């Protein structure tokens, strides 16, 4: 194999392991690319207990906030055209409801969702496929937790 192919396969392997929740260090080629990657993890974290969302740039959101992102993304994408936030739009992800109208210092502002799915949350851009993958992962996790709760209740 050519060295370039080997490197691409190695990077993809690291991404796959990172998405699976392994504590791998992503190289700069992944962290500094234009679009960030997303995963759901339950790795120990100072602010979260249990599952939370993490980006390849080390930004984090609670699982509930990640659900909000997926919900807003789906609602906006259903319109079928580009959407860009106006000053009146107040879609902040990761903001406690009591702070939503008072400050943007909490969380990230959803600023753009393009027709192709490209999403801008704060200063981070995601490909639509990444947000859709996030939604599928959250749905899988919810189904797993529901089955676990049903088994415990039986």
MARBANU-178076 format. One record per residue: residue in one letter; x, y, z of N, C-alpha, C in turn. Coordinates in steps of 0.1 Angstrom, whole numbers, plus 5000, padded with zeros to 4 digits. Example, Ala and Ser with C-alpha at 12.3 -4.5 7.8 and 13.67 -1.06 7.14 Angstrom:
2
A513249435078512349555078513249675078
S512849785071513749895071512950005079
This chain:
154
X500849885000500050005000500950125000
X500350234994501050354994501050425008
X502050505012502050565025500850655027
X500350725017499150815018497950735022
X497750615016496650525019496750475033
X497950435037498150385051497750495061
X498150615059497850725068496350755069
X495650745057494250765057493550655065
X493950535063493350425070493650435085
X494850475089495150495103494250605109
X494150715102493250825107491850775109
X491350705099489950655100489750555111
X490750475114490750385125490650465138
X491450575139491450655151490050715153
X489450765142488150835143487150725148
X487150605142486250505146486350465160
X487650455165487850425179487350535188
X487650665184487150775192485650785193
X484950755181483550755181482950645190
X483650535191483250425199483450455214
X484050565217484250605231485550575237
X486550525229487850495234488550625237
X489450635247490150755250491350775242
X491150795229492250815219492450965217
X493651005215494051145212493951155196
X493051245192492851275178493951365173
X494651335162495751415157495151545151
X496051645149495651775144494851765131
X495251675123494551655110493051635111
X492651575122491251555125490651675133
X491351715144490851825153490651955145
X491551985136491652115130490952115116
X490252015112489652015099488452105100
X487952155089486852255089485652205096
X485152085094484052035101484451945113
X483751975124484051895136483251765136
X483851665143483151535145482451535159
X481551445160480751435172480651295177
X480651275191480451145197479651165209
X478951055213478351045227479250955235
X479551005247480550925255480050935270
X480550845278480350855292481650855300
X482650895293484050905299483951005311
X484750985321484651075332484851215328
X484051305333484151445330483851535342
X484451645343484251735355482851785356
X482051805345480751865346479651765344
X479851655338478751555335478951425342
X477851365346477851235350476951155340
X477451045336476650975326477051015312
X476151005303476451035289476351175285
X477251225276477251365271477851365257
X477651475250478151485237479551555237
X480451515229481751575228482151585213
X482751695210483251715196484651685195
X485151675183486551645181487451765185
X486751885188487551995193487352015208
X486951915214486751905229485651995234
X484752035226483552105231482651995236
X481852035247480951935252479551995254
X478551905254477151945257476551825265
X475551855273474851755280474051675270
X473651555273472851465264471551535261
X470951605271469651675268469951785258
X470951855259471351965250471551915236
X472251795235472451735222471151695216
X470151645224468851615219468251745213
X468351855220467851985215468452015202
X469752005201470452035188469851945177
X469651815179469151735169467651775165
X466851805175465451845173465451975164
X466252075168466252205160466752175146
X467752095145468352065132467251995123
X466551905128465451835121464351925117
X463952015126462852105123463252205112
X464452255113464952355103465152285090
X465752165090466052095077464752055070
X463652025077462451995071461852105062
X462252225065461852335056462452335042
X463552265041464152245028464952355022
X465352455030466152565025467152615036
X468052695031469052755041468352835052
X468852825064468352905075469552975081
X469453105084470453175091469753255102
X470353245114469753315125469753465123
X468753525127468653675127468853725142
X469053845144469153895158468053855167
X466853835161465653795169465653645173
X466353565165466353425168467253395180
X466653325189467253295202467353145204
X468053075195468252935197469652905203
X469652895216470852865223470852715228
X471852645225471952505228472852495240
X472352425251473152415263472952525273
X471852595271471652715280470452675289
X470652695302469552675312468452765308
X467152715308466052785303465952925310
X466352935323466253065330467153165324
X468253125317469253215311468953245297
X468053175290467953175275467753315270
X467053395276466753535270467753635276
X468453605286469253705293470753705288
X471253595284472653595281473053485271
X474053515263474553415254475853355260
X476153385272477453345279477353195282
X476153135282475952995285475652925271
X476352815269476052735258476552795244
X475852745234476252785220475052825212
X475152925204474052975196474052905183
X472852855179472652795166472552905156
X473452915147473453035138473153005124
X473352875119473052845105472852695103
X471852665095471652535090471352545075
X472252495067472152505053471252385047
X470752405035469952305029470652165028
X471952175027472652045026472951985040
X472552055050472651995064473852055072
X474752135065475852195072475252285083
X475752265095475252325107476352405114
X476052525118476952605126476352635140
X477152585150476752595164477852675171
X477652795175478752875179479652895168
X480952875171481952895160482352755154
X481552655157481952525152480952485141
X481452425130480652375119480652225119
X479452165116479352025115478751995101
X479151885095478451835083477051775088
X476051785079474751735082474851585087
X475651515080475751365083476151345097
X476951435103477451425117476251445126
X475451545124474251575132473251455131
X473151405119472251285117472751165125
X474051145124474751035132474451055147
X474651175151474351205165472951165169
X471951205161470551175163470351025164
X470950945155470850795155471450745168
X472650795172473250745184472450775196
X471850895197471050925208469750835209
X469150805197468050715196468450575201
X469550525197470050395201470250395216
X470850495222471050505236469750505244
X468750585239467450595245466750455245
X466850385234466250255233466950155242
X468250165243468950075252468550105267
X468450225270468150265284466650225287
X465750245277464350205280464250055281
X465049975273464949825275465549785288
X466549855293467249825305466249855317
X465549965316464550005326463349905326
X462949865314461849765314462249635320
X463449595317463949465323464149475338
X464449595343464549605358463249615364
X462249665357460849675363460149535363
X460649445354459949315353460249225364
